[in-house]
Amino acid sequence: MPDVAIAGFAQAPNVRETPGTTNGVEMLVPIFAEVFAQTGLSKQDIGFWCSGSSDYLAGRAFSFIAAVDAIGAFPPIHESHVEMDAAWALYEAWLKIKMGEVETALVYGFGKSSAGRLRRVLALQLDPYVVTPLWPDSISIAGIQARLGLEAGLWSEKDLAEVAARATGKEVSELLDSPYFADPLRRHDIAPITDGAAVIVLSTVERARDIVERPAVIAGIEHRVDSPVLGARDLTRSPSAEAAAKALDLDGADLAELHAPFTHQELILRSALGLGDGVKINPSGGALAANPMFSAGLARIGEAAQRIHRGESRKAVAHATSGPALQQNLVTVLEAR
């Protein structure tokens, strides 16, 4: 089976609110043009298209079909979609190339989080019979997770502030003086509501060498899932991330882009993936700087790939999550060869 590489990446401006529609077209058209200019490819060169988004977030059925307008009506395309972060769409596209069905693929994700009440929308991913009717919001669930770790002595509020300080550039003492938003979480512990989109071009390594000087080769990719029942798992750990990491070779990684929407979740993920002090964590700022729903995980992969393209990393780890309290986790290892 052919090796697969990332040959291009682009993302829309990450902003608090966009004036466009919820189908993502206004965000996608410019970044499609950007990635085609970057790679020298055209729509005719793409063998497979795959997207990640959510009808719940968009507030309409089959919103991803409306997003296909950004691609155009001609020529006909081979297209698929996942109802989650587009990092999982990348997994599907990776398989298409590995199986020899296509030579190139374009993956994109989008989300207009500002269109509704995000904390309430995310409650719809919980158990529909016994949990969602209680409407526990995403920040409250993360607050419970953070409190469990504090009481177990696994981290302190200063540890959380240090994660936020790296993402925001503010002083730890200043962050600790700020008021609680959802005790024990302060606003800087929580990813901002963000509208955004991202796109990645995949190809065989041979084709990628004609597109970019230093392709980011996907050396491995794994995803695992934990129980959706919050009381059935230890929320201070991420067994699914641990399992995904064990199936991969992370030794020698010098950089990691972690999709951690809350400061304490970065600490959980660093432990689950076994990332030591020598690994640079989230040089892009990560989800704490911008967290566009359904493209933030794909953007972590793209950001890591760009560091390899620019010669700033030789081996990088990229992570994406979906579901409440780090329920599902996907880990990708990228190498410069």
C-alpha positions, -999 to +999 in steps of 0.1 A: +000+000+000+013+035-008+025+059+019+004+090+023+015+125+029+000+159+036+009+183+007-012+214+016-031+231+044-051+263+047-076+276+072-101+304+074-096+333+098-107+321+133-131+347+145-158+350+172-186+355+147-190+355+109-219+371+090-222+342+065-246+312+064-242+281+085-233+259+056-197+271+055-196+281+019-184+317+025-155+303+046-146+274+023-144+291-011-113+313-001-094+285+015-101+261-014-085+288-037-057+292-012-048+255-010-050+251-048-027+281-053-003+267-027-002+232-043-006+240-079-035+216-081-070+221-094-104+205-087-098+181-116-067+168-098-086+157-066-097+121-066-117+121-034-134+148-013-143+143+024-158+167+049-166+170+086-193+191+101-226+188+121-262+194+111-269+200+148-245+230+148-257+243+115-294+240+125-304+223+093-306+188+078-279+178+053-260+211+058-229+194+043-247+190+010-251+228+009-214+232+016-206+212-016-216+244-034-182+257-024-166+230-046-189+237-076-212+217-098-186+207-124-167+185-128-185+156-109-168+146-077-164+115-055-175+128-021-181+116+015-189+131+049-185+124+086-207+140+113-178+149+135-145+167+134-129+166+100-098+148+114-120+117+111-127+127+075-090+127+070-088+092+083-114+081+057-095+099+029-062+084+041-077+049+038-089+057+002-053+065-008-038+036+011-062+012-006-050+025-040-085+038-050-072+074-055-039+093-056-051+126-041-078+137-017-090+170-002-104+170+033-123+200+048-142+208+080-163+238+090-184+251+118-203+283+126-204+280+164-218+315+168-251+306+152-266+290+183-260+283+220-229+261+217-230+248+253-266+236+247-260+222+213-231+200+226-255+185+251-271+167+222-240+144+219-248+129+254-269+099+262-303+109+247-324+090+273-309+098+307-284+126+303-294+150+275-328+157+291-309+172+320-291+195+296-256+195+313-236+218+292-201+211+279-184+236+302-201+222+333-190+187+323-154+199+318-156+217+352-165+183+369-135+167+351-112+195+362-125+193+398-119+156+400-082+161+389-077+189+414-091+168+443-070+138+433-039+160+433-032+154+397-029+191+388-033+224+405-049+257+394-014+270+388-008+241+364-039+251+345-028+288+344+006+278+331-011+260+301-032+291+295-003+315+298+015+297+270-015+300+248-024+336+256+009+352+264-003+365+298+013+361+332+003+332+354-003+355+384-026+377+363-046+346+352-049+333+387-063+366+399-092+364+373-127+353+385-141+318+381-165+312+351-175+277+361-157+268+392-129+256+391-125+269+355-118+305+346-124+320+312-088+314+301-092+277+309-120+274+282-116+275+244-133+305+228-164+302+207-150+303+172-163+303+136-138+287+112-129+261+086-098+242+075-087+222+045-059+196+039-047+181+007-035+145+009-017+125-017+007+096-022+042+104-011+054+102-047+029+128-058+035+149-028+072+153-036+061+171-068+039+194-048+059+204-017+096+202-009+092+185+024+060+164+025+046+156+059+044+118+057+017+101+078+037+075+096+007+063+116-028+072+125-051+056+151-084+064+168-101+049+198-133+056+217-143+055+254-177+049+269-202+077+264-214+070+300-195+097+320-199+077+352-184+046+337-149+059+331-122+078+350-125+113+337-090+122+350-075+099+323-080+093+286-079+056+280-088+060+243-059+084+238-035+061+257-047+031+235-042+051+203-007+061+214+003+026+222-004+015+186+019+042+173+056+050+174+058+084+192+095+081+201+116+110+189+086+134+184+098+170+188+064+187+185+028+180+194-004+198+184-031+187+209-068+194+205-075+203+241-105+227+245-098+231+282-065+236+300-067+205+322-074+184+291-040+193+277-024+179+309-045+147+305-034+143+269+003+150+276+002+122+302-018+098+280+005+103+250+037+101+271+049+135+259+080+146+278+095+180+285+115+179+252+083+180+231+071+215+221+033+216+228+009+236+207+032+262+191+001+274+171-017+282+204-040+252+200-077+251+207-073+276+236-064+303+210-092+292+185-116+263+186-137+262+154-161+233+159-155+203+135-123+218+120-101+224+151-089+188+152-081+188+114-063+221+120-041+205+146-029+180+119-025+208+094-005+230+118+018+201+126+022+193+089+032+229+082+060+228+108+074+198+089+069+216+055+089+246+069+117+224+083+108+233+119+100+197+129+112+162+119+086+142+137+053+156+150+022+143+168-012+157+160-043+149+180-080+155+176-109+148+200-147+146+198-174+140+223-177+150+260-146+150+283-122+136+257-144+107+248-130+100+213-094+106+203-075+104+171-037+105+170-015+110+139+023+108+136+038+129+109+074+126+097+098+144+073+115+118+051 
